[in-house]
Amino acid sequence: MTRDEKIELIQRVLGLKHKLKVHDSMKSPETHEELSASLFSRWELEDELKAIESLLEQERHICVQAKIKQVETDYLSGQPRAKTKVK
């Protein structure tokens, strides 16, 4: 997944969270039909939010695994390395 795709998904997550807050601030439905329609629309927003968050979580897991390999190679390989100055 590219950086731009990740940013686009994060922006969509923020938009969905905002829609859910707006949904919560709306007046309560008065009939069962209105309540069921309201619940269904909320579930659709929540489902999309969970799906995107799951994709982003999987992508982060992949990135963390790559960083672990990089750290193991760079710092734990037993090879002497150049000292860095601490400021």
C-alpha positions in Angstrom: 0.0 0.0 0.0 1.4 3.4 -1.0 1.8 6.3 1.4 -0.9 8.2 -0.5 -3.3 5.3 -0.2 -2.6 5.1 3.6 -3.3 8.8 3.9 -6.5 8.6 1.9 -7.7 5.8 4.2 -6.8 7.7 7.3 -8.7 10.7 6.0 -11.7 8.4 5.3 -11.5 7.1 8.9 -11.6 10.6 10.2 -14.6 11.5 8.0 -16.4 8.4 9.2 -15.8 9.2 12.8 -17.1 12.7 12.3 -20.3 11.3 10.6 -20.8 9.0 13.6 -20.5 11.9 16.0 -23.1 13.9 13.9 -25.3 10.8 13.8 -25.2 10.7 17.6 -26.1 14.4 17.9 -29.2 14.0 15.8 -32.6 13.9 17.6 -33.8 10.5 18.6 -36.1 8.7 16.1 -39.7 8.7 17.1 -41.0 5.5 15.4 -39.7 2.0 15.1 -39.2 2.5 11.4 -37.1 5.6 11.9 -35.1 3.9 14.6 -34.4 0.8 12.5 -33.3 3.0 9.5 -31.1 5.0 11.9 -29.5 1.9 13.4 -29.0 0.4 10.0 -27.2 3.6 8.6 -25.1 3.7 11.8 -24.1 0.1 11.3 -23.0 0.7 7.7 -20.8 3.6 8.9 -19.3 1.4 11.7 -18.7 -1.5 9.4 -16.8 0.6 6.9 -14.8 2.2 9.7 -13.9 -1.3 11.1 -13.0 -2.5 7.6 -10.6 0.4 6.9 -9.1 0.2 10.4 -8.5 -3.5 9.9 -6.7 -2.8 6.6 -4.6 -0.1 8.2 -3.8 -2.4 11.2 -2.6 -5.2 8.8 -0.4 -2.7 6.9 1.1 -1.5 10.2 1.8 -5.0 11.2 3.7 -5.6 7.9 5.6 -2.4 8.4 6.6 -3.3 11.9 7.8 -6.7 10.8 10.0 -5.0 8.2 11.4 -2.6 10.8 12.1 -5.6 13.1 14.1 -7.2 10.4 15.9 -4.0 9.6 16.9 -3.4 13.3 18.0 -7.0 13.6 20.2 -6.6 10.5 21.6 -3.2 11.4 22.1 -3.5 15.1 22.0 -7.2 16.2 24.0 -8.8 13.5 27.2 -8.8 15.6 29.0 -6.7 13.1 30.9 -3.7 14.4 29.4 -0.5 13.3 30.4 3.1 13.2 29.8 5.0 16.5 27.4 7.8 16.4 27.8 11.0 18.4 25.1 11.7 21.0 24.3 15.4 21.2 
